[in-house]
């Protein structure tokens, strides 16, 4: 059973490397040989289309759109009467926040490289993690699972996930803002704020768990050596 698990992990690592290579090849081909095209959300959005992300209309654009909408409402007079009478309860006031998916077609060369890196580097990092886990499974089959090398593998994998995941999230947000600032929508839309809610807490918790496991693994290695010294 351990052999199947080991080779399944290695196969998945290879698949991730192939996916990274395909990402680079197809994206490069799309950059230089395929005309940009508008697409709906789908698996090819990041390959054959421009950069797609979420952004919000700024207050001026929202006010303009709301004014155009309100002029066609049948109950506009009732709404104005309510406003004249004191308006809605301030405690229950809700702001109009219109969002939309932005697709920027013409990225600069550096933006394209950053875009590719933000997709390819995580794939390669995950491939390394799966390969390292396969090595641990192999060592367990050979009866030497508690080793310093395996402790280092677990700790390195944990650090990679704990630090890498928020960096990728922050990098993606920064790239989206960078691309939006140079687009024709720069004066009408704004990026959402990058806050704690935008962090990949699940992945970060998994990374922290791997680090703790690596520390415990290293302690187990020392205990095993101490027991062997007493025999």
N, C-alpha and C positions, 0 to 999 in steps of 0.2 A: 504493500500500500504506500509506503514512504517513497518508493521509486516512482510510482505514478504521480504523487504530489510533487516530487522534485522536478520531474520532466514537464509537468503541467506548468509549474512556475517558470521554468526556463523557456518553454514555448511562449508563454505570455510575455516574457521579457523580450524575446525576439520579435514578436508581433508589434510591441510598442516601438521598438527601434525601426521596424519597417514602416510603421505609421508616421514616425518622425521624418524618415527619408521621403516618403510620399508627400508629406506636407510641404517639405522644402521644394521638391521637384515640381509638384503641381502648382504651388503658389508662384514659383519663379516662372513657370510656363505661362500662367495666367497674367503675370505682370507684363511680359514682353510680347506675347503672341495672341492672347485672347482679349477682345474688346471688353471693357467693363459692361456689366449687365445688372439691372435691378432684379433682385430675387426675393422670394418670401423666405420666412424662417425655415431653415432646413440644414442638413448636414454639409451641404456644399457652400453655405454662406461665407465661411471663412476662407474658402479656397478660390472660388471663381467669381466672387463679388467683392465689393468694397468692405470697409470696416463697418460693422453694424453694432449699435449699442443703444442704451436708453438715455434720454435726456429730457429736459423740461423746457417748455416755452417760458421766457421771462415774463415779468409782470406786465410790461407794456404790450407784449404780443397777446397775452391772455386777456387783457382789458379790451384790446381791439376785437378779438374773436368773440368775447362775451357780448360786446356791444352789438356786433353784427347778428349774433344769435338772439339777443334780447329784443331787437327790433322786429323780429318775426314772431314773437310770442303773443298769444291771444290774451294772456292775463297780465300784460305789461302794466295796465292801469292799476290793477289790484296790487301788483308788486310795488308800484310807486306810492300808492296810498299807505301800504304797510311801512315803507321807509319813512314817509312823512310823519307817521304816527309814532315813530320811535325806533323802527327797525327791529330786527331780530334780537333775541336775548344774547348779550355779548358772551355769556358763559357757554352758549351753544353755537357760537359762530364758527363756521367752517370756511377755510380759504379755498378758492378754486385753483386747483393744481393740475394743469393739463400736461400729460406726458405723451411721448411718441417715440417710436423706434427710428433712430437716425441712421442713414446709410451714406457714408462718405466714399465717393468713388475714386478720387485721385489723391492717393497718399504720396508723400515724398519718399525718396529712396530710404532714408534713415527710419522713417515711420514704418515702412514695409519690413525692414530688417527687424525692428523692434517687435512688430506684430508677429512675425514668424518665430522669433526667439521666445516670445511669451507662450507659444503653443508647443514648440519643439523641445525646449529645455525641460518642462515638466514631464513630457513623455519619456525623455532619456533618463531623468531622475527616477521615475517609476520603474523603468526597465532595470536600472541598477538595483533598486530595492528588491524587486522580485528575484533577480539573480542571486543577491545576497541571501535572501530567505531560502532559496533552493540550495545554496551551499550549506546552510545550517541544517536543513533536512538531510542532506547527504552525510554530514558529519554525525547526525543522530543515528543513521543506519549503520555507520561504522563504529559506533560506541564511543565516540569522542566529541560529544556535543558541547560539553562545558569547557570551552577553550577561550583564551584571550582574544583570538581572532573573531570568534562569533560574538563576543561581548562588544568588540569594537564595531562590528557590522551593525548590531542592533542600535548602538548609541549613534553611529553616523547616520543611519536611516532615520532615527528619531529627530536628530538635528536638521536633517534635510527637509523633513516634512514640517517641523515646527517653525523653522525660519523661512523656508522656501514658499510655503503656501500663502502667508500674508504678503510676502514680497511680490508674488505673481498677481495677487489681487490688487495690491497698490499700483503695480506697474501697469496693469490693464486700465485701471481708472485714470492714471496719469496719461497714458497713450490716448484714451478717448477724449480727455480734455484738450490735449495737444492737437489732435486732429480736428476737433470741433472749433478750436480757436482760429484755425487757418482755413475754415470752410466758409461757404456763403451763408451759413446759418449762425455764424459767430455772434451777430448782433441781435439775434432773436431767441436763442436757446442757451440754456445753462446746464452744467453737469450737476447731478446730485452730490451732496457732500459725502466725502469718504469718512465714515465714522466707525464706531465699534461694531455696529450691526453689519457692516460690509466685510468684516474679517471672517475667514473660514474657520470658525471655532471648532467644528467637528474634526477637521483635519489637524488642527493644532493640538487638540486633545489626544488624537491618535499618535502624533509625534511625541508629545510629552510621555505618553504611555510606553512608547518604544524606548525612550531614554531611561525611564525608571526600570524597565525590563533589562536594559543593558547594564545598568548599575547593579541590579540584583544578580544578573548573570555573572558579572565579574566577581562578585562576592562568592557565588557558588563555586567558581573556578578556584578561588583561594582556599575555600573550605575543602574542596576535593583534594587539593595538593597537600593540605595539612593532614588529612586523613591518610593519604598515601604515605606520608612521612612517618606516621605512627605505626604503620603495619610493618 
